[in-house]
């Protein structure tokens, strides 16, 4: 069979004009995904009302709502006696509520009794700063409208045509690689397996009424480029890379399942914390050194990086660090956990990964505490640690010595970067063609230098479009975060996309000498099973934060709820009763206040 395929494809010559078609197809895929992800209007869900003494009704739009007079509070109270961050109001999956004191000056009272943490029932009087507030539920009509809104379609572009476009792109990629000299049987197996996997995942999610597939489409597009890179640089690893993608999708589904229940997620965090420390401890004891970092485990013929799996554990722990926001004990515990993680990575000399963890820590810590002083202290401590690293570790110091003028070190520490930039220039906008590049003969060209690798063989346009995929995911998370149901989903998604963006920046800018070369991978594209499994796990956090009913893996589809009709026009909307009346039909807040 293999000989027959080889004989068949040997009759054909490479098609020169295909190099112009690939950017067009890729751009079409990205535009359709971007339109679907970024054109919808994220709307916060109202779960209850908080009444004020003057009769106003303030919507509670999150499961964890920070209450105070500060501008960053979810429920902003304009009373001078209320602290800037006074209390945290929390809703649980079963519909119960609690309120906790956020170290306010005057304390929190429930029905006249001061409390640090108390259960709440609708109708209870909450006193903050000497002002009485009451928590009241939505009316039946408001609940009907809210439930119906969750069933409304959230995607603007049908996914099947986008998947068909991606499938065409993948088939043409396989053909181009075969005509460029790659093994036909191997290429058809790898890309055929990838096509089958993406369609199987789409149909499986569709069976559970999850039709939003934009984030997965972007991931599969990047995986396609990853298989193209491996086909040229290390064809013997092509099937292994495909198996890594399959394993990544399995991890994606497992993490998605775990995120559907917040109480389960809070329980799993302990296992995640132990697993993260255990993996790094095992790495310290039995790790082997590659490219200057002792961050690899060799088991028989299989090698992997435990630090990649720890990224998922780290975000899981950070996003679900206990249930109370603003609690100093929570922040201290998370800082200690982060310090242990970064210390282990420093001992392994894996400073690139340590930077990624540190940036993710800053995002999580700030979203958890909102305390700039805590963040400033962490940055100062890290800066001091960085000075010590550069002082006592020549390996890291050499990377910085060449930073900004690698051409002066073109034959030594700047060898990889100078060759990368030359290959980018030689590839031009549309590339030299698969297998025709020279960079594959440079060490780590399919991992640390993968942006230059793609630029040389597939063109700068394709390489830039890879970066655009990560940018689209980042913009989607930023856009969806204010309307997030729970801070767990919001923090998890923000941290996950931060890891992806940081990896992309370090990979691309390090290769181009804008930053020191750190040796981190490009998400979904770089050759490596550990990295592939990790980024698919991170994608699950982004899916959980999706506020669209038909896309989120965290929002359960209600049964027996009739979807609402289309939005009324402006005149009809103006005739609806005001939202301040809890007995009136609820009308969604708009603009900036909708994010409070």
Protein Blocks (a to p, Z undefined) as FASTA:
>chain_A
ZZmmmmmmmmpccdfklmmmmmmmmmmmmmmmmmmmmmpccddddfbdcddfkopacddf
bfbdcddjbfkbmbdcfbfkbcfblbdcdddfkopacdddehianopaeehiacfbdcdd
ehiacdeehiacddddddfklmmmmmmmmmpcfbfbdfklmmmmmmmmmmmmmmmmmmno
pafklmmmmmmmmmmmmmmmmmmmmmnopabfklmmmmmmmmmmmmmmmmmmmmmlmmmm
mmmmmmmmmmmmmmmmmmmpmklmmmmmmmmmmmmmmmmmmmmmmpcceehiacbccehj
accdfklmmmmmmmmmmmmgcjbehilklmmmmmmmmmmmmmmmmmnopaklmmmmmmmm
mmmmmmmnopaklmmmmmmmmmmmmmmmmmmmmklmmmmmmgoplmlmmmmmmmmmmmmm
mmmmmnomnonbehiamklmpghklmmmmmmmmmmmnojklmmmmmmmmmmmmmmmmmmm
mmpfblklmmmmmmmmmmmmmmmmmmmmmmnopaccehiacehkagcfklmmmmmmmmmm
mmmmpmbfklpckbccdehiacddddddfklmmmpccfklmkbccdddehjllmZZ
